[in-house]
Amino acid sequence: MTETTKRWLESAKTDSNVAEHLFEHYYPKPLEIICYHSQLAALKASPLP
């Protein structure tokens, strides 16, 4: 795995952690922001076509 790939996957994990933190600790839940970070994490963790 290249260094660039590792950094990209770390960024995906960070986005996932942000979404999880917002979901668990904020009220009212900022659903738009949670969805945004979840989508970023999924896109970053997915293989390229």
PDBQT receptor file of N, H, CA, C and O in Angstrom, charges set to zero:
ATOM      1  N   MET A   1       0.852  -1.168   0.000  1.00  0.00    +0.000 N 
ATOM      2  CA  MET A   1       0.000   0.000   0.000  1.00  0.00    +0.000 C 
ATOM      3  C   MET A   1       0.902   1.238   0.000  1.00  0.00    +0.000 C 
ATOM      4  O   MET A   1       1.850   1.332   0.780  1.00  0.00    +0.000 OA
ATOM      5  N   THR A   2       0.591   2.175  -0.883  1.00  0.00    +0.000 N 
ATOM      6  H   THR A   2      -0.179   2.099  -1.516  1.00  0.00    +0.000 HD
ATOM      7  CA  THR A   2       1.428   3.368  -0.976  1.00  0.00    +0.000 C 
ATOM      8  C   THR A   2       1.119   4.327   0.181  1.00  0.00    +0.000 C 
ATOM      9  O   THR A   2       0.085   4.215   0.840  1.00  0.00    +0.000 OA
ATOM     10  N   GLU A   3       2.024   5.253   0.405  1.00  0.00    +0.000 N 
ATOM     11  H   GLU A   3       2.864   5.344  -0.130  1.00  0.00    +0.000 HD
ATOM     12  CA  GLU A   3       1.836   6.248   1.467  1.00  0.00    +0.000 C 
ATOM     13  C   GLU A   3       0.604   7.115   1.183  1.00  0.00    +0.000 C 
ATOM     14  O   GLU A   3      -0.128   7.484   2.101  1.00  0.00    +0.000 OA
ATOM     15  N   THR A   4       0.386   7.429  -0.072  1.00  0.00    +0.000 N 
ATOM     16  H   THR A   4       0.981   7.129  -0.818  1.00  0.00    +0.000 HD
ATOM     17  CA  THR A   4      -0.783   8.227  -0.447  1.00  0.00    +0.000 C 
ATOM     18  C   THR A   4      -2.074   7.480  -0.126  1.00  0.00    +0.000 C 
ATOM     19  O   THR A   4      -3.029   8.070   0.379  1.00  0.00    +0.000 OA
ATOM     20  N   THR A   5      -2.098   6.199  -0.415  1.00  0.00    +0.000 N 
ATOM     21  H   THR A   5      -1.322   5.720  -0.825  1.00  0.00    +0.000 HD
ATOM     22  CA  THR A   5      -3.275   5.379  -0.108  1.00  0.00    +0.000 C 
ATOM     23  C   THR A   5      -3.516   5.320   1.388  1.00  0.00    +0.000 C 
ATOM     24  O   THR A   5      -4.658   5.420   1.838  1.00  0.00    +0.000 OA
ATOM     25  N   LYS A   6      -2.465   5.159   2.154  1.00  0.00    +0.000 N 
ATOM     26  H   LYS A   6      -1.538   5.078   1.789  1.00  0.00    +0.000 HD
ATOM     27  CA  LYS A   6      -2.602   5.123   3.615  1.00  0.00    +0.000 C 
ATOM     28  C   LYS A   6      -3.189   6.425   4.142  1.00  0.00    +0.000 C 
ATOM     29  O   LYS A   6      -4.077   6.413   4.994  1.00  0.00    +0.000 OA
ATOM     30  N   ARG A   7      -2.692   7.544   3.634  1.00  0.00    +0.000 N 
ATOM     31  H   ARG A   7      -1.970   7.554   2.942  1.00  0.00    +0.000 HD
ATOM     32  CA  ARG A   7      -3.217   8.843   4.088  1.00  0.00    +0.000 C 
ATOM     33  C   ARG A   7      -4.670   9.020   3.684  1.00  0.00    +0.000 C 
ATOM     34  O   ARG A   7      -5.463   9.576   4.443  1.00  0.00    +0.000 OA
ATOM     35  N   TRP A   8      -5.027   8.550   2.491  1.00  0.00    +0.000 N 
ATOM     36  H   TRP A   8      -4.383   8.097   1.874  1.00  0.00    +0.000 HD
ATOM     37  CA  TRP A   8      -6.406   8.666   2.021  1.00  0.00    +0.000 C 
ATOM     38  C   TRP A   8      -7.338   7.828   2.897  1.00  0.00    +0.000 C 
ATOM     39  O   TRP A   8      -8.432   8.275   3.240  1.00  0.00    +0.000 OA
ATOM     40  N   LEU A   9      -6.913   6.622   3.259  1.00  0.00    +0.000 N 
ATOM     41  H   LEU A   9      -6.024   6.259   2.980  1.00  0.00    +0.000 HD
ATOM     42  CA  LEU A   9      -7.738   5.772   4.127  1.00  0.00    +0.000 C 
ATOM     43  C   LEU A   9      -7.819   6.329   5.551  1.00  0.00    +0.000 C 
ATOM     44  O   LEU A   9      -8.845   6.184   6.217  1.00  0.00    +0.000 OA
ATOM     45  N   GLU A  10      -6.751   6.959   6.013  1.00  0.00    +0.000 N 
ATOM     46  H   GLU A  10      -5.918   7.076   5.472  1.00  0.00    +0.000 HD
ATOM     47  CA  GLU A  10      -6.797   7.624   7.324  1.00  0.00    +0.000 C 
ATOM     48  C   GLU A  10      -7.799   8.778   7.299  1.00  0.00    +0.000 C 
ATOM     49  O   GLU A  10      -8.521   9.012   8.268  1.00  0.00    +0.000 OA
ATOM     50  N   SER A  11      -7.829   9.486   6.182  1.00  0.00    +0.000 N 
ATOM     51  H   SER A  11      -7.242   9.296   5.394  1.00  0.00    +0.000 HD
ATOM     52  CA  SER A  11      -8.796  10.567   6.024  1.00  0.00    +0.000 C 
ATOM     53  C   SER A  11     -10.224  10.020   6.022  1.00  0.00    +0.000 C 
ATOM     54  O   SER A  11     -11.122  10.640   6.591  1.00  0.00    +0.000 OA
ATOM     55  N   ALA A  12     -10.437   8.875   5.394  1.00  0.00    +0.000 N 
ATOM     56  H   ALA A  12      -9.707   8.371   4.932  1.00  0.00    +0.000 HD
ATOM     57  CA  ALA A  12     -11.754   8.235   5.396  1.00  0.00    +0.000 C 
ATOM     58  C   ALA A  12     -12.154   7.858   6.817  1.00  0.00    +0.000 C 
ATOM     59  O   ALA A  12     -13.305   8.053   7.210  1.00  0.00    +0.000 OA
ATOM     60  N   LYS A  13     -11.223   7.324   7.581  1.00  0.00    +0.000 N 
ATOM     61  H   LYS A  13     -10.289   7.165   7.262  1.00  0.00    +0.000 HD
ATOM     62  CA  LYS A  13     -11.506   6.941   8.972  1.00  0.00    +0.000 C 
ATOM     63  C   LYS A  13     -11.835   8.173   9.811  1.00  0.00    +0.000 C 
ATOM     64  O   LYS A  13     -12.719   8.127  10.667  1.00  0.00    +0.000 OA
ATOM     65  N   THR A  14     -11.130   9.264   9.568  1.00  0.00    +0.000 N 
ATOM     66  H   THR A  14     -10.412   9.301   8.873  1.00  0.00    +0.000 HD
ATOM     67  CA  THR A  14     -11.409  10.508  10.288  1.00  0.00    +0.000 C 
ATOM     68  C   THR A  14     -12.821  10.999   9.990  1.00  0.00    +0.000 C 
ATOM     69  O   THR A  14     -13.548  11.395  10.901  1.00  0.00    +0.000 OA
ATOM     70  N   ASP A  15     -13.211  10.974   8.718  1.00  0.00    +0.000 N 
ATOM     71  H   ASP A  15     -12.621  10.653   7.977  1.00  0.00    +0.000 HD
ATOM     72  CA  ASP A  15     -14.574  11.377   8.358  1.00  0.00    +0.000 C 
ATOM     73  C   ASP A  15     -15.605  10.485   9.047  1.00  0.00    +0.000 C 
ATOM     74  O   ASP A  15     -16.626  10.972   9.534  1.00  0.00    +0.000 OA
ATOM     75  N   SER A  16     -15.341   9.197   9.087  1.00  0.00    +0.000 N 
ATOM     76  H   SER A  16     -14.512   8.801   8.692  1.00  0.00    +0.000 HD
ATOM     77  CA  SER A  16     -16.246   8.265   9.755  1.00  0.00    +0.000 C 
ATOM     78  C   SER A  16     -16.338   8.566  11.251  1.00  0.00    +0.000 C 
ATOM     79  O   SER A  16     -17.424   8.538  11.831  1.00  0.00    +0.000 OA
ATOM     80  N   ASN A  17     -15.210   8.849  11.860  1.00  0.00    +0.000 N 
ATOM     81  H   ASN A  17     -14.328   8.872  11.389  1.00  0.00    +0.000 HD
ATOM     82  CA  ASN A  17     -15.193   9.175  13.294  1.00  0.00    +0.000 C 
ATOM     83  C   ASN A  17     -15.957  10.458  13.588  1.00  0.00    +0.000 C 
ATOM     84  O   ASN A  17     -16.665  10.544  14.591  1.00  0.00    +0.000 OA
ATOM     85  N   VAL A  18     -15.818  11.452  12.720  1.00  0.00    +0.000 N 
ATOM     86  H   VAL A  18     -15.243  11.382  11.905  1.00  0.00    +0.000 HD
ATOM     87  CA  VAL A  18     -16.553  12.713  12.898  1.00  0.00    +0.000 C 
ATOM     88  C   VAL A  18     -18.052  12.456  12.837  1.00  0.00    +0.000 C 
ATOM     89  O   VAL A  18     -18.802  12.943  13.683  1.00  0.00    +0.000 OA
ATOM     90  N   ALA A  19     -18.490  11.695  11.845  1.00  0.00    +0.000 N 
ATOM     91  H   ALA A  19     -17.881  11.299  11.158  1.00  0.00    +0.000 HD
ATOM     92  CA  ALA A  19     -19.914  11.384  11.713  1.00  0.00    +0.000 C 
ATOM     93  C   ALA A  19     -20.426  10.648  12.950  1.00  0.00    +0.000 C 
ATOM     94  O   ALA A  19     -21.498  10.960  13.468  1.00  0.00    +0.000 OA
ATOM     95  N   GLU A  20     -19.662   9.684  13.410  1.00  0.00    +0.000 N 
ATOM     96  H   GLU A  20     -18.791   9.431  12.989  1.00  0.00    +0.000 HD
ATOM     97  CA  GLU A  20     -20.072   8.916  14.595  1.00  0.00    +0.000 C 
ATOM     98  C   GLU A  20     -20.143   9.810  15.833  1.00  0.00    +0.000 C 
ATOM     99  O   GLU A  20     -21.089   9.715  16.615  1.00  0.00    +0.000 OA
ATOM    100  N   HIS A  21     -19.158  10.668  16.010  1.00  0.00    +0.000 N 
ATOM    101  H   HIS A  21     -18.389  10.746  15.374  1.00  0.00    +0.000 HD
ATOM    102  CA  HIS A  21     -19.139  11.576  17.161  1.00  0.00    +0.000 C 
ATOM    103  C   HIS A  21     -20.348  12.513  17.133  1.00  0.00    +0.000 C 
ATOM    104  O   HIS A  21     -21.018  12.701  18.148  1.00  0.00    +0.000 OA
ATOM    105  N   LEU A  22     -20.619  13.095  15.973  1.00  0.00    +0.000 N 
ATOM    106  H   LEU A  22     -20.074  12.943  15.148  1.00  0.00    +0.000 HD
ATOM    107  CA  LEU A  22     -21.762  13.997  15.862  1.00  0.00    +0.000 C 
ATOM    108  C   LEU A  22     -23.065  13.263  16.160  1.00  0.00    +0.000 C 
ATOM    109  O   LEU A  22     -23.942  13.800  16.836  1.00  0.00    +0.000 OA
ATOM    110  N   PHE A  23     -23.191  12.049  15.660  1.00  0.00    +0.000 N 
ATOM    111  H   PHE A  23     -22.479  11.613  15.111  1.00  0.00    +0.000 HD
ATOM    112  CA  PHE A  23     -24.413  11.272  15.884  1.00  0.00    +0.000 C 
ATOM    113  C   PHE A  23     -24.607  10.937  17.362  1.00  0.00    +0.000 C 
ATOM    114  O   PHE A  23     -25.724  10.995  17.874  1.00  0.00    +0.000 OA
ATOM    115  N   GLU A  24     -23.532  10.592  18.032  1.00  0.00    +0.000 N 
ATOM    116  H   GLU A  24     -22.624  10.545  17.616  1.00  0.00    +0.000 HD
ATOM    117  CA  GLU A  24     -23.629  10.149  19.429  1.00  0.00    +0.000 C 
ATOM    118  C   GLU A  24     -23.726  11.286  20.442  1.00  0.00    +0.000 C 
ATOM    119  O   GLU A  24     -24.308  11.104  21.511  1.00  0.00    +0.000 OA
ATOM    120  N   HIS A  25     -23.168  12.458  20.127  1.00  0.00    +0.000 N 
ATOM    121  H   HIS A  25     -22.696  12.606  19.259  1.00  0.00    +0.000 HD
ATOM    122  CA  HIS A  25     -23.015  13.478  21.163  1.00  0.00    +0.000 C 
ATOM    123  C   HIS A  25     -23.771  14.780  20.932  1.00  0.00    +0.000 C 
ATOM    124  O   HIS A  25     -23.783  15.632  21.821  1.00  0.00    +0.000 OA
ATOM    125  N   TYR A  26     -24.392  14.966  19.795  1.00  0.00    +0.000 N 
ATOM    126  H   TYR A  26     -24.382  14.275  19.073  1.00  0.00    +0.000 HD
ATOM    127  CA  TYR A  26     -25.065  16.233  19.536  1.00  0.00    +0.000 C 
ATOM    128  C   TYR A  26     -26.571  16.054  19.536  1.00  0.00    +0.000 C 
ATOM    129  O   TYR A  26     -27.097  15.051  19.054  1.00  0.00    +0.000 OA
ATOM    130  N   TYR A  27     -27.250  17.043  20.085  1.00  0.00    +0.000 N 
ATOM    131  H   TYR A  27     -26.822  17.857  20.477  1.00  0.00    +0.000 HD
ATOM    132  CA  TYR A  27     -28.704  17.092  20.038  1.00  0.00    +0.000 C 
ATOM    133  C   TYR A  27     -29.113  18.542  19.874  1.00  0.00    +0.000 C 
ATOM    134  O   TYR A  27     -28.678  19.383  20.660  1.00  0.00    +0.000 OA
ATOM    135  N   PRO A  28     -29.913  18.861  18.906  1.00  0.00    +0.000 N 
ATOM    136  CA  PRO A  28     -30.424  17.965  17.889  1.00  0.00    +0.000 C 
ATOM    137  C   PRO A  28     -29.308  17.501  16.946  1.00  0.00    +0.000 C 
ATOM    138  O   PRO A  28     -28.302  18.183  16.755  1.00  0.00    +0.000 OA
ATOM    139  N   LYS A  29     -29.518  16.356  16.385  1.00  0.00    +0.000 N 
ATOM    140  H   LYS A  29     -30.336  15.801  16.541  1.00  0.00    +0.000 HD
ATOM    141  CA  LYS A  29     -28.496  15.752  15.524  1.00  0.00    +0.000 C 
ATOM    142  C   LYS A  29     -28.375  16.534  14.208  1.00  0.00    +0.000 C 
ATOM    143  O   LYS A  29     -29.375  16.751  13.524  1.00  0.00    +0.000 OA
ATOM    144  N   PRO A  30     -27.152  16.959  13.850  1.00  0.00    +0.000 N 
ATOM    145  CA  PRO A  30     -26.947  17.655  12.578  1.00  0.00    +0.000 C 
ATOM    146  C   PRO A  30     -26.878  16.646  11.428  1.00  0.00    +0.000 C 
ATOM    147  O   PRO A  30     -25.798  16.326  10.932  1.00  0.00    +0.000 OA
ATOM    148  N   LEU A  31     -28.032  16.157  11.019  1.00  0.00    +0.000 N 
ATOM    149  H   LEU A  31     -28.910  16.417  11.422  1.00  0.00    +0.000 HD
ATOM    150  CA  LEU A  31     -28.087  15.041  10.071  1.00  0.00    +0.000 C 
ATOM    151  C   LEU A  31     -27.424  15.346   8.733  1.00  0.00    +0.000 C 
ATOM    152  O   LEU A  31     -26.810  14.463   8.136  1.00  0.00    +0.000 OA
ATOM    153  N   GLU A  32     -27.540  16.584   8.254  1.00  0.00    +0.000 N 
ATOM    154  H   GLU A  32     -28.039  17.301   8.739  1.00  0.00    +0.000 HD
ATOM    155  CA  GLU A  32     -26.912  16.915   6.976  1.00  0.00    +0.000 C 
ATOM    156  C   GLU A  32     -25.392  16.765   7.062  1.00  0.00    +0.000 C 
ATOM    157  O   GLU A  32     -24.760  16.254   6.138  1.00  0.00    +0.000 OA
ATOM    158  N   ILE A  33     -24.820  17.208   8.164  1.00  0.00    +0.000 N 
ATOM    159  H   ILE A  33     -25.334  17.622   8.915  1.00  0.00    +0.000 HD
ATOM    160  CA  ILE A  33     -23.365  17.128   8.346  1.00  0.00    +0.000 C 
ATOM    161  C   ILE A  33     -22.938  15.676   8.574  1.00  0.00    +0.000 C 
ATOM    162  O   ILE A  33     -21.895  15.250   8.077  1.00  0.00    +0.000 OA
ATOM    163  N   ILE A  34     -23.734  14.923   9.318  1.00  0.00    +0.000 N 
ATOM    164  H   ILE A  34     -24.581  15.269   9.721  1.00  0.00    +0.000 HD
ATOM    165  CA  ILE A  34     -23.444  13.512   9.546  1.00  0.00    +0.000 C 
ATOM    166  C   ILE A  34     -23.462  12.759   8.212  1.00  0.00    +0.000 C 
ATOM    167  O   ILE A  34     -22.574  11.951   7.940  1.00  0.00    +0.000 OA
ATOM    168  N   CYS A  35     -24.465  13.025   7.390  1.00  0.00    +0.000 N 
ATOM    169  H   CYS A  35     -25.187  13.681   7.611  1.00  0.00    +0.000 HD
ATOM    170  CA  CYS A  35     -24.553  12.368   6.080  1.00  0.00    +0.000 C 
ATOM    171  C   CYS A  35     -23.385  12.762   5.188  1.00  0.00    +0.000 C 
ATOM    172  O   CYS A  35     -22.843  11.928   4.464  1.00  0.00    +0.000 OA
ATOM    173  N   TYR A  36     -22.999  14.028   5.239  1.00  0.00    +0.000 N 
ATOM    174  H   TYR A  36     -23.440  14.706   5.827  1.00  0.00    +0.000 HD
ATOM    175  CA  TYR A  36     -21.885  14.508   4.429  1.00  0.00    +0.000 C 
ATOM    176  C   TYR A  36     -20.598  13.759   4.783  1.00  0.00    +0.000 C 
ATOM    177  O   TYR A  36     -19.904  13.264   3.895  1.00  0.00    +0.000 OA
ATOM    178  N   HIS A  37     -20.282  13.676   6.062  1.00  0.00    +0.000 N 
ATOM    179  H   HIS A  37     -20.845  14.078   6.784  1.00  0.00    +0.000 HD
ATOM    180  CA  HIS A  37     -19.056  12.989   6.476  1.00  0.00    +0.000 C 
ATOM    181  C   HIS A  37     -19.138  11.484   6.214  1.00  0.00    +0.000 C 
ATOM    182  O   HIS A  37     -18.132  10.855   5.885  1.00  0.00    +0.000 OA
ATOM    183  N   SER A  38     -20.317  10.916   6.357  1.00  0.00    +0.000 N 
ATOM    184  H   SER A  38     -21.134  11.428   6.624  1.00  0.00    +0.000 HD
ATOM    185  CA  SER A  38     -20.490   9.489   6.055  1.00  0.00    +0.000 C 
ATOM    186  C   SER A  38     -20.256   9.218   4.575  1.00  0.00    +0.000 C 
ATOM    187  O   SER A  38     -19.603   8.239   4.211  1.00  0.00    +0.000 OA
ATOM    188  N   GLN A  39     -20.790  10.086   3.727  1.00  0.00    +0.000 N 
ATOM    189  H   GLN A  39     -21.321  10.881   4.023  1.00  0.00    +0.000 HD
ATOM    190  CA  GLN A  39     -20.600   9.909   2.290  1.00  0.00    +0.000 C 
ATOM    191  C   GLN A  39     -19.118  10.067   1.918  1.00  0.00    +0.000 C 
ATOM    192  O   GLN A  39     -18.593   9.289   1.122  1.00  0.00    +0.000 OA
ATOM    193  N   LEU A  40     -18.449  11.070   2.491  1.00  0.00    +0.000 N 
ATOM    194  H   LEU A  40     -18.876  11.702   3.138  1.00  0.00    +0.000 HD
ATOM    195  CA  LEU A  40     -17.023  11.245   2.217  1.00  0.00    +0.000 C 
ATOM    196  C   LEU A  40     -16.234   9.999   2.619  1.00  0.00    +0.000 C 
ATOM    197  O   LEU A  40     -15.370   9.540   1.873  1.00  0.00    +0.000 OA
ATOM    198  N   ALA A  41     -16.531   9.461   3.785  1.00  0.00    +0.000 N 
ATOM    199  H   ALA A  41     -17.234   9.834   4.392  1.00  0.00    +0.000 HD
ATOM    200  CA  ALA A  41     -15.821   8.269   4.255  1.00  0.00    +0.000 C 
ATOM    201  C   ALA A  41     -16.039   7.102   3.295  1.00  0.00    +0.000 C 
ATOM    202  O   ALA A  41     -15.097   6.389   2.951  1.00  0.00    +0.000 OA
ATOM    203  N   ALA A  42     -17.277   6.915   2.869  1.00  0.00    +0.000 N 
ATOM    204  H   ALA A  42     -18.043   7.494   3.149  1.00  0.00    +0.000 HD
ATOM    205  CA  ALA A  42     -17.579   5.808   1.956  1.00  0.00    +0.000 C 
ATOM    206  C   ALA A  42     -16.863   5.983   0.617  1.00  0.00    +0.000 C 
ATOM    207  O   ALA A  42     -16.314   5.022   0.077  1.00  0.00    +0.000 OA
ATOM    208  N   LEU A  43     -16.867   7.185   0.090  1.00  0.00    +0.000 N 
ATOM    209  H   LEU A  43     -17.313   7.965   0.529  1.00  0.00    +0.000 HD
ATOM    210  CA  LEU A  43     -16.201   7.433  -1.193  1.00  0.00    +0.000 C 
ATOM    211  C   LEU A  43     -14.692   7.244  -1.093  1.00  0.00    +0.000 C 
ATOM    212  O   LEU A  43     -14.073   6.672  -1.991  1.00  0.00    +0.000 OA
ATOM    213  N   LYS A  44     -14.110   7.714  -0.020  1.00  0.00    +0.000 N 
ATOM    214  H   LYS A  44     -14.613   8.178   0.709  1.00  0.00    +0.000 HD
ATOM    215  CA  LYS A  44     -12.666   7.604   0.150  1.00  0.00    +0.000 C 
ATOM    216  C   LYS A  44     -12.223   6.160   0.373  1.00  0.00    +0.000 C 
ATOM    217  O   LYS A  44     -11.116   5.783  -0.011  1.00  0.00    +0.000 OA
ATOM    218  N   ALA A  45     -13.073   5.363   0.985  1.00  0.00    +0.000 N 
ATOM    219  H   ALA A  45     -13.972   5.670   1.297  1.00  0.00    +0.000 HD
ATOM    220  CA  ALA A  45     -12.717   3.977   1.282  1.00  0.00    +0.000 C 
ATOM    221  C   ALA A  45     -13.034   3.028   0.122  1.00  0.00    +0.000 C 
ATOM    222  O   ALA A  45     -12.619   1.869   0.142  1.00  0.00    +0.000 OA
ATOM    223  N   SER A  46     -13.761   3.507  -0.880  1.00  0.00    +0.000 N 
ATOM    224  H   SER A  46     -14.098   4.448  -0.896  1.00  0.00    +0.000 HD
ATOM    225  CA  SER A  46     -14.140   2.672  -2.011  1.00  0.00    +0.000 C 
ATOM    226  C   SER A  46     -13.020   2.622  -3.049  1.00  0.00    +0.000 C 
ATOM    227  O   SER A  46     -12.306   3.606  -3.246  1.00  0.00    +0.000 OA
ATOM    228  N   PRO A  47     -12.870   1.479  -3.710  1.00  0.00    +0.000 N 
ATOM    229  CA  PRO A  47     -11.876   1.404  -4.778  1.00  0.00    +0.000 C 
ATOM    230  C   PRO A  47     -12.312   2.257  -5.964  1.00  0.00    +0.000 C 
ATOM    231  O   PRO A  47     -13.505   2.455  -6.194  1.00  0.00    +0.000 OA
ATOM    232  N   LEU A  48     -11.349   2.749  -6.701  1.00  0.00    +0.000 N 
ATOM    233  H   LEU A  48     -10.380   2.588  -6.514  1.00  0.00    +0.000 HD
ATOM    234  CA  LEU A  48     -11.665   3.535  -7.897  1.00  0.00    +0.000 C 
ATOM    235  C   LEU A  48     -12.213   2.624  -8.987  1.00  0.00    +0.000 C 
ATOM    236  O   LEU A  48     -11.854   1.450  -9.067  1.00  0.00    +0.000 OA
ATOM    237  N   PRO A  49     -13.102   3.187  -9.839  1.00  0.00    +0.000 N 
ATOM    238  CA  PRO A  49     -13.665   2.358 -10.918  1.00  0.00    +0.000 C 
ATOM    239  C   PRO A  49     -12.636   1.953 -11.950  1.00  0.00    +0.000 C 
ATOM    240  O   PRO A  49     -12.965   1.257 -12.910  1.00  0.00    +0.000 OA
TER     241      PRO A  49
